[in-house]
Amino acid sequence: MKVLMGDNYHKLADYLDSCRSKRNITDYDYAGGISAKEVNEIIEESEKFQKVVIAWLKSNYSTL
């Protein structure tokens, strides 16, 4: 049985997807399009999400 993380993370998924899109544009079209503030923000959000995912995995799939 699959246990989903829930609807709480749709907003975060959209945010991460927009970051991915912006990164792709800067990779191929122009350099310097991402500010240091944006980099720090995505790092912070990713670290928070990593903790949530690890806790969720331990709770729902402890054998992994």
C-alpha positions as CSV (number, residue, x, y, z in Angstrom):
1,M,0.0,0.0,0.0
2,K,1.4,3.4,-1.0
3,V,1.4,6.1,1.7
4,L,1.5,9.5,0.1
5,M,3.0,12.6,1.7
6,G,-0.2,14.5,1.2
7,D,-1.5,17.7,-0.3
8,N,0.7,19.8,2.0
9,Y,3.5,19.7,-0.5
10,H,1.9,20.8,-3.7
11,K,3.0,24.3,-3.1
12,L,6.6,23.3,-2.4
13,A,6.6,21.0,-5.5
14,D,5.5,24.0,-7.6
15,Y,8.2,26.1,-6.1
16,L,10.9,23.5,-6.7
17,D,9.7,23.1,-10.3
18,S,9.8,26.8,-10.9
19,C,13.4,26.8,-9.6
20,R,14.3,24.0,-11.9
21,S,12.8,25.9,-14.9
22,K,14.8,29.0,-13.9
23,R,18.0,27.0,-13.6
24,N,17.5,25.5,-17.0
25,I,17.0,28.9,-18.6
26,T,20.1,30.3,-17.0
27,D,22.1,27.1,-17.9
28,Y,21.3,27.6,-21.6
29,D,20.4,31.2,-22.2
30,Y,22.4,33.5,-19.9
31,A,24.6,33.4,-16.8
32,G,24.0,35.3,-13.6
33,G,20.2,35.1,-13.7
34,I,20.0,33.7,-10.2
35,S,20.8,35.9,-7.3
36,A,22.7,34.8,-4.2
37,K,19.5,35.3,-2.2
38,E,17.6,32.9,-4.5
39,V,20.4,30.3,-4.1
40,N,20.3,30.6,-0.3
41,E,16.5,30.3,-0.4
42,I,16.4,27.1,-2.4
43,I,19.2,25.6,-0.3
44,E,17.2,26.3,2.9
45,E,13.9,25.0,1.4
46,S,15.6,21.9,0.1
47,E,17.2,21.1,3.5
48,K,13.9,21.5,5.3
49,F,12.2,19.3,2.7
50,Q,15.0,16.7,3.0
51,K,14.3,16.4,6.8
52,V,10.6,16.0,6.1
53,V,11.2,13.3,3.5
54,I,13.6,11.4,5.7
55,A,11.1,11.5,8.7
56,W,8.3,10.4,6.4
57,L,10.4,7.5,5.0
58,K,11.3,6.3,8.5
59,S,7.7,6.5,9.5
60,N,6.2,4.7,6.5
61,Y,9.0,2.6,5.1
62,S,11.3,1.8,8.0
63,T,12.9,-1.1,6.2
64,L,14.5,1.1,3.5
